[in-house]
């Protein structure tokens, strides 16, 4: 099973709603749990030694996958929206070191605005807004690792 097939499997699993899938064959064993980094074992001889070849390696689920947008449960302002990371990777606020940040606190954004990029396996995935509003908070520092479903931005839609 190559990386592309593994990525397609993860994409299928994330859309199907199942929480865990295990696949075993003569040459490999894969166990995928949603929200947790998969562990891949690719050699039958290693199965007896219980030594995974790839462990805790972030795999890209889908380039430019839609963001998960949730209402914040804050008592102060119930109208705030939290924008979360759709993938595991490294969060970057700007397209390259010599360019300005995509957004700053106080910036007005519209649906489709690029907010940041998340690098996963050397692929830079542009994260776009699915709502219109004003950036209230940026919750992650530049060049920091992020997890799937980790809050990145707080937006005031009014």
C-alpha positions, 0 to 999 in steps of 0.5 A: 500500500503506497502513500496515495492509497493510505491518504485515500483510505484516510479521506474515506474514513474521515467522510464515513464517520467511523472512529476506527479501522484496522486492515491487515494483509500478508505484507502490512497492517494499518490501524487508523483512528479518527482524530489520532495520528495513524500508525502504519506497519509495513513489513510482516517480519516487523509484525512479530517484533512489534516495531512500526516503520512509521509512527506518529507521522502526520498524513494529509487527509485532503488538500484544501479540505473544508474547515470545521466551524463551530459556535463558541460556548463562551458566556461573554459572546455567544456569537463568536465562531471558532475556526479549527484546523482540518488537518494535522501539520505545522501552522504558518501565518504567512505564505513565505518568510518574506511576505506579510501575514494573511490576517491580523487581529481586527481584520475583516474577512469574507467567505473564501479568504485565506487565513493561514497555511498548514504544512503536512508532509511538505504540502502547504494547504491553504486554510480558507474561511467559511464565514464572514466577519472580523478576526477577534483572536489568533490562537496559534503561534506562527510555525507551531504544530497543530492537531486535527480539530484544534482551534486556530481563530476566533471570528466575530460574524457581526 
